[in-house]
Amino acid sequence: MLILFNKPFGVLSQFTDKGTADSPRATLSDYIDVPKVYPAGRLDRDSEGLLLLTDDGRLQARIAHPKFKKPKTYLVQVEGDPQEAQLAQLRVGVTLKDGPTRPAKVRRLPAPDLWPRVPPVRFRKTVPDAWLEVTITEGRNRQVRRMVAHVGLPCLRLVRWSVGDWTVAGLAPGEWRAL
């Protein structure tokens, strides 16, 4: 079984939370009541979009392990006006604290027609923002956020749109479907 889930902002990519009892955090169990499925990869609490879950360990490994180079595409709202030199750096790969990244596919986008984020992104009238489509073939911790920040474009919003051929299109935040 494979489940496509549109993970809302603020939800942990796990079924339980060992946080404090006085401030529980939302988890996958608040949305998905299917036994014996596990996330194939992770998506940060402050990121949104496609999270795949499966009950097949081999499929989970093929989706999540970097050696399979499964492309992951993100819609990234950044602070600033991306210049071609910044995008070119991302296209050849950047060196982060944990080493060099693989080259990314990057292009500038018009603002996509996405669901509203709750809470909304804080806008500043004096600072421009822009949208990028970034596709990577690895999945380090907060990698896309760190990559765009490295080239001087702090991330305001991050939505994983697709993993391989699977996409979040047609799913509202908190909705899922089994394939």
Summary of the structure (lengths in Angstrom):
residues: 179
radius of gyration: 16.4
end to end distance: 6.6
largest distance: 48.9
contacts: 497
relative contact order: 0.26
helix: 17%
strand: 30%
